[in-house]
Amino acid sequence: MTASTILSIISGVLALARWLVGYAEQKKWMEAGAAEATLKGLQDADEAIKAGNEARAAARATHTNDPASILRDDDGFKRPD
């Protein structure tokens, strides 16, 4: 084997190693992005649930303090019967 052949083999091995490291790093970043997207979705869902629970508690408090508020207010449109 000549020095040129040995250098080309070493160069090829190093290029393959560089590609593998780049691929592993890219995959790591993609997984990190997916984890961030999942976290954001969970946080958004948590905020929506919190807002719904607060609205439910407010409605319950209103109806507990003023039971007549459950009935509809007269809007002036009544059936003639």
C-alpha positions as CSV (number, residue, x, y, z in Angstrom):
1,M,0.0,0.0,0.0
2,T,1.2,3.4,-0.8
3,A,1.0,6.4,1.5
4,S,-1.5,8.0,-0.8
5,T,-3.9,5.0,-0.4
6,I,-3.5,5.0,3.4
7,L,-4.2,8.7,3.5
8,S,-7.3,8.3,1.4
9,I,-8.6,5.5,3.6
10,I,-7.9,7.6,6.8
11,S,-9.6,10.6,5.1
12,G,-12.6,8.4,4.3
13,V,-12.9,7.1,7.8
14,L,-12.6,10.6,9.2
15,A,-15.3,11.9,6.8
16,L,-17.6,9.0,7.9
17,A,-16.9,9.9,11.6
18,R,-17.6,13.5,11.0
19,W,-20.9,12.6,9.3
20,L,-21.9,10.3,12.2
21,V,-21.2,13.1,14.7
22,G,-23.2,15.6,12.7
23,Y,-26.1,13.2,12.3
24,A,-26.1,12.5,16.1
25,E,-26.0,16.2,16.9
26,Q,-28.8,16.9,14.4
27,K,-31.0,14.1,15.8
28,K,-30.3,15.5,19.3
29,W,-31.5,19.0,18.3
30,M,-34.6,17.5,16.6
31,E,-35.5,15.6,19.7
32,A,-35.0,18.8,21.8
33,G,-37.3,20.7,19.4
34,A,-40.0,18.0,19.7
35,A,-39.7,18.1,23.5
36,E,-40.1,21.9,23.5
37,A,-43.1,21.6,21.3
38,T,-44.7,19.0,23.5
39,L,-44.0,21.1,26.6
40,K,-45.6,24.2,25.0
41,G,-48.7,22.1,24.1
42,L,-49.0,20.9,27.6
43,Q,-48.6,24.4,29.0
44,D,-51.2,25.7,26.6
45,A,-53.6,22.9,27.6
46,D,-52.9,23.6,31.3
47,E,-53.7,27.3,30.8
48,A,-57.0,26.4,29.0
49,I,-58.0,24.0,31.8
50,K,-57.1,26.6,34.4
51,A,-59.3,29.3,32.6
52,G,-62.2,26.8,32.4
53,N,-61.9,25.9,36.1
54,E,-61.9,29.6,37.0
55,A,-64.9,30.3,34.9
56,R,-66.7,27.3,36.4
57,A,-65.9,28.5,39.9
58,A,-67.1,32.0,39.1
59,A,-70.4,30.7,37.8
60,R,-70.8,28.4,40.8
61,A,-70.1,31.3,43.2
62,T,-72.6,33.6,41.3
63,H,-75.3,31.0,41.4
64,T,-74.7,30.2,45.1
65,N,-74.8,33.8,46.1
66,D,-77.8,34.7,43.9
67,P,-79.9,31.6,43.1
68,A,-82.3,33.8,41.1
69,S,-79.6,34.5,38.6
70,I,-80.0,30.9,37.2
71,L,-83.3,31.9,35.7
72,R,-83.3,33.7,32.4
73,D,-83.9,37.4,32.4
74,D,-87.1,38.7,30.7
75,D,-86.1,39.7,27.2
76,G,-89.5,41.0,26.2
77,F,-90.2,38.3,23.7
78,K,-92.9,36.1,25.1
79,R,-95.1,33.6,23.4
80,P,-98.7,34.8,23.1
81,D,-100.2,31.7,24.8
